[in-house]
């Protein structure tokens, strides 16, 4: 779930002349996205160095009796009796992203996201179309948490950098909070032994805290009458410009749960900031596919969810 930092200040850049457009398109076709590729390679290496590759094996179900009651019910609801050993995940998303304030129009978006478990990390690689039904101009956004460090970069036409968040503890913590909230798509990571600390709140919510390297993030998970995660809330760092940040309330909502390899995950989600001027929704999408352990040997431990097909 991407944030609306810096991107809200991007405008549509018009390039005049057929020759200039042709040169830009040639550059796009000839150049792979270096940032996404570099981060994905780093994520893969970190995962390989952290634990041996034992794809396809199943871990014994850790005891959950010490977890808050709503978390226990949730895990019983969404996980099979013998949950698979999920160590990495890939999502394919289709939806919309808002570049700007609450009056700005929604823009079409497609994205691929990779996650790793132990160590926690992700790379979100998205294309946001600025003009409907036109293959250009578009913004390529890469949002990531790799090696304990956050990254945000946006490029127009995948070739020209138009936003590049400087390294900071606030950026790192914000990316880790995003990762923690999005573990709903690989809930085996909530089981004991993966570093998540739970604090009970009431019968329908609990606070989760995750630490990695220099960063610690907390997210409150809210469970519905089906014992599924319907909402997450947190006070997250939001960039206000010039590398400055402020903590603002943030909410993510999940719905349309479906089954993948015996694991129930949401096929639809949306996120919003709560600002002094009101709520600012900025990302909403359906999950077209979920694949578990895509870094592993082909065909081992993988599954696909289609958001278009009923459970």
Rosetta blueprint (number, residue, H / E / L):
1 X L
2 X L
3 X L
4 X L
5 X L
6 X L
7 X H
8 X H
9 X H
10 X L
11 X L
12 X L
13 X L
14 X L
15 X L
16 X L
17 X L
18 X H
19 X H
20 X H
21 X H
22 X H
23 X H
24 X H
25 X H
26 X H
27 X H
28 X H
29 X H
30 X H
31 X L
32 X L
33 X L
34 X H
35 X H
36 X H
37 X H
38 X H
39 X H
40 X H
41 X H
42 X H
43 X H
44 X H
45 X H
46 X H
47 X H
48 X H
49 X H
50 X H
51 X L
52 X L
53 X L
54 X L
55 X L
56 X L
57 X L
58 X L
59 X L
60 X L
61 X L
62 X L
63 X L
64 X L
65 X L
66 X L
67 X L
68 X L
69 X H
70 X H
71 X H
72 X H
73 X H
74 X H
75 X H
76 X H
77 X H
78 X H
79 X L
80 X L
81 X L
82 X L
83 X L
84 X L
85 X L
86 X L
87 X L
88 X E
89 X E
90 X E
91 X E
92 X E
93 X E
94 X E
95 X E
96 X E
97 X E
98 X E
99 X L
100 X L
101 X L
102 X L
103 X L
104 X L
105 X L
106 X E
107 X E
108 X E
109 X E
110 X E
111 X E
112 X E
113 X E
114 X E
115 X E
116 X E
117 X L
118 X L
119 X L
120 X L
121 X E
122 X E
123 X E
124 X E
125 X E
126 X E
127 X E
128 X E
129 X E
130 X L
131 X L
132 X L
133 X L
134 X L
135 X L
136 X L
137 X L
138 X E
139 X E
140 X E
141 X E
142 X E
143 X E
144 X E
145 X E
146 X E
147 X L
148 X L
149 X E
150 X E
151 X E
152 X E
153 X E
154 X E
155 X E
156 X E
157 X L
158 X L
159 X L
160 X E
161 X E
162 X E
163 X E
164 X E
165 X L
166 X L
167 X L
168 X L
169 X H
170 X H
171 X H
172 X H
173 X H
174 X H
175 X H
176 X H
177 X H
178 X H
179 X H
180 X H
181 X H
182 X H
183 X H
184 X H
185 X H
186 X H
187 X H
188 X H
189 X H
190 X H
191 X L
192 X L
193 X L
194 X L
195 X L
196 X L
197 X E
198 X E
199 X E
200 X E
201 X E
202 X E
203 X L
204 X L
205 X E
206 X E
207 X E
208 X E
209 X E
210 X E
211 X E
212 X E
213 X L
214 X L
215 X E
216 X E
217 X E
218 X E
219 X E
220 X E
221 X E
222 X E
223 X E
224 X L
225 X L
226 X L
227 X L
228 X L
229 X E
230 X E
231 X E
232 X E
233 X E
234 X E
235 X E
236 X E
237 X E
238 X E
239 X E
240 X E
241 X E
242 X L
243 X L
244 X E
245 X E
246 X E
247 X E
248 X E
249 X E
250 X E
251 X E
252 X E
253 X E
254 X E
255 X E
256 X E
257 X E
258 X E
259 X E
260 X E
261 X L
262 X L
263 X E
264 X E
265 X E
266 X E
267 X E
268 X E
269 X E
270 X E
271 X E
272 X E
273 X E
274 X E
275 X E
276 X L
277 X L
278 X E
279 X E
280 X E
281 X E
282 X E
283 X E
284 X E
285 X E
286 X E
287 X E
288 X E
289 X E
290 X E
291 X E
292 X E
293 X L
294 X L
295 X L
296 X L
297 X L
298 X L
299 X L
300 X L
301 X L
302 X L
303 X L
304 X L
305 X L
306 X L
307 X L
308 X L
309 X L
310 X L
311 X L
